[in-house]
Amino acid sequence: MNRDPHCGVLPPAHRATILVVEDDPQLRFLYRMSLMIAGYNVAAVEDGVDALRHIEANAPHAVVLDIELPRLGGFDVQHEIASHTETRDIPIVVVTGTLKEINPKDFACVLRKPISPEALVEAVERCLRARGKGC
């Protein structure tokens, strides 16, 4: 998997790339638009398989991840990201309808649906600030 070569260098919001992984098309659109309005570059995919393909080709600065996904679930995506030296420091913001079986230590931030666009942007910003300090 490819990794951001500027590890530890936090880009301005207008240059940071966020990957949204959400199977619900309306939520995917809402998350994507909220982050774009906040100044981020945003890519969006609907399942875990496409998420890992995207991360391998172009590692984002952060991932917004649903847990219940088709083809490959969010826990598997998180495990795959965490298992590679090149990607393990990518912060993951989980947005899910259930907190069942979620270990908060595995994720940078855990948000329960429904969430406001402001809460999503705030969580992503917090994760990016933390990543810039401790990569």
N, C-alpha and C positions, 0 to 999 in steps of 0.2 A: 504494500500500500504506500502511496505517495504521501508526503507530509509537508506541511507549511514550512519552508526553509527559514522563516523568520520567527522561529519559536522564541517566545518571550517578548517579542516586539508586537505590541498591541496596535493594530491598524485603526485609523479613524473609522467611526461607524460607517461612513459612506464607502469604505473599502472592505470592511469585514464581510465574509461570506457565511451565511447561515443555511444549513440544510434542514428543511422541514420534511418530516416523515410522518404522514397522516393519511389514512385510507378514506376518511370521510371527505368528499370533494369540497363541501361547503366550509368545513373547518380548515382544510388545507389552503383554500383561497383566503379565508379570513386571516390565518396566521401569516401567510405569505405577504398579503397586502399590508398588514400591521407592521411587519418588520421592514418592508420596503419604504413605507411612509416614514419610518424612524431613521431611514438612511442606509440600511443594510442591502448588500447584494444577497438575493435569496434564490435558492434552487429548491424545488419541491418534488417529492416522489411519493407514491402511494403504498409502497410496501418495503419490507426489509431487504429483499433481494436487490431491488433497484437502489436502495440506500447504500448498501455495501459496494455496489458497482460504482456509484457516484463518488463515494469516499475514496475508493481505490484510484480512481482517475483524477480526482481533484479534491483533496481533503479540505473540508470547510474549517472555519474558525470555531464553530459551535454547531451542535445538532439539536433540533427540537424533535422529540421522538414520542410517538404514541406507543403504547405497550401491545395492544391488541391489533395486530396487522396480519393481512393475508400473506401467504407463502412463507414468510420468516418473521417471527414475532420480535417485539422490541427487546426482550431479554437476550435473545440470540444476537441481535444487532449490537447491543451493549457489550456482550461478552466478546464478540469478534473485534470491536473497536479497542477494548481494553487489552486484548491479547497480543497486540502488535505494538512494538516500540514506537513506530512511526506515528501511531494514531492514539495511543492510550491517554494522552493529555488533552484530547479534544473534549471540551465540556459538553455534557449531555443534559438537556433540560427535558425531563419527562412531563408530558401532559397526558393524563389518563383519567378515565372514568372511575377507576377503582384503585385503591391503594393496597389491595390485597397482594401479598407476596413481594412487595417492593422493599428492598433494602436501600434506604436513603444514602448509605455510604457508597453505593454503586453509581450514583448520579450526582451531578453538580447541583441540581435543583429538581424538586418534585412538585408539580402543580396538579391539582384535581380539577377536572372538567365540571362545570363550565368555568372558563376563565375570561377575564376581560382582555382586550388587546393591550391595554396599558400594563397589566400584570405580566403578560408574556414578554413584552419589550423590556420591562424592568428586570425580569429574571435573566434574560439573555445578556443584558448590559452588565449585570452583576457577575455572571459567569465569565464574560470576556475580561472584565477587570481582574478577577481572581486568576485567570489563566495567564494574563500578562505579567503577573507577579511571580508565579511559581512554576513556570513551564520547565 
